[in-house]
Amino acid sequence: MSNWLLPESLADILPAEARRIEELRRDLLDLYRTYGFELVAPPLVEYIDSLLSGAGGDLNLRTCKLVDQLSGRTMGVRADMTPQVSRIDAHLLNRQGVTRLCYCGTVLHARPAGLLSERELLQIGAEIFGHAGVEADIEIIQLAVESVRCAGVRQPRLDLNHPGVVRSIIDSDPALVPLADEICELLSTKDVPGLVELGKRVSEIRPSSLQALLELPLLYGGIEVIEKALRILPDSPAIRSAMADLQTLIRSLPEFDFSIDLADMGSGYGYHSGVVFSIYAEGWHDALVKGGRYDGMGKAFGRSRPATGFSLDLRKLSSGLPPAPLAKAIRAPWGSDPALVEALRALRAAGEIVVQALPGEVHDVDEFNVDRELVLESGKWQTRAVK
């Protein structure tokens, strides 16, 4: 095997793309700061019992594990930063009021999440802790949509769901409880034949429970889905409450076009406690942004707090955008002339990109448009257009 080959579903990022990703990171973190979010930076690895506390079982499967050579305890390379940020809020900051936190860092998945997914992501996100009302969900959704618009995504589409619907159906039938992960996977892919086969394989499943699951992939569309769900799904307090939460949120954000997909689970079954959302856009094969309410995750760290937030992968976001334009640059000769050194310093201080040509070498670049050069004319270093 060639020693330059990388493991499957891992990739290098080359100069032009790396620059654009970094610019996106700066722009989004600056955007979050204007909303009052404070930046935190948790470690890449933690003890596994802390890293997975309060999260769903799927996070355990996505986490790469290793042994700490100092303590002998098992550590994990984070696959999601949200539990870490929840730990910081609950255990380290320990504030009484509302806390807004944002973050950006690398996460690693033991296996790719999908056929076209990478295992290494640059995750950026924002979380609001300490407010249980719909106002926090509204702010998070507004910020999530503004994030993709800031990156140049046109006509983002917002899908809503509430894991309380599926949770109510599963919890009402003991035969479904051990099959929760499989059911959520089948629902997420809208695999109706798979659900039918599940019903044949597990004869203990109640016919009414199976019928409710088979209805969910068909409950997709506009706000009319809420009324339809209340009519055809089991009449339970949990489902009525979930539909009321969705309706309240939609009415509070009249400027957005929503769709509702009651089968789009993602990681929502074990992870989220309230309304969840995904943002889709033309040019990307799956959701660009995922978010929602996850009250109580901080309980594992000693303090339960209401919480809502979102995250996205900057590498995925960048990959679907048009090619980044070349940055304009100035070519300069190599030399130690004090006047040349001062001219270089002044240009760079003004924000110009200046590339000095090393002696005897041709500088080969793929992300700069060298449209000017620094030349000595009449005893002064000046820039002029490249002919």
Buried (B, 14 or more C-beta within 10 A) or exposed (E): EEEEEEEEBEEEBEEBBBBBBBBBBEEBBEBBEEBEBEEBEBEBBBBBEBBBBBBBEBBBEBBBEEEEEEEEEEBBBBBBBBBBBBBBBBBEEEEEEBBBBBBBBEBBBBEBBEEEBBBBBBBBBBBBBBBBEBEBBBBBBBBBBBBBBBBEBEEBBBBBBBBBBBBBBBBBBEBBEEBBBBBBBBBBEBBBEBBBEBBEEBEEBBEEBBBBBBBBBBBBEEBEBBEBBBEEBBEBEBBBBBBEBBBBBBEEBEEBEBBBBBBBBBBBBBBBBBBBBBBBBEEBEBBBBBBBBBBBBBBBBEEBBBBBBBBBBBBBBBBBBEEBEBBEBBBBBEBEEEEBEEBBEEBEEEEBBBBBBEEEEEEEBEBBEBEBBBEBEEEEBEBEEEE
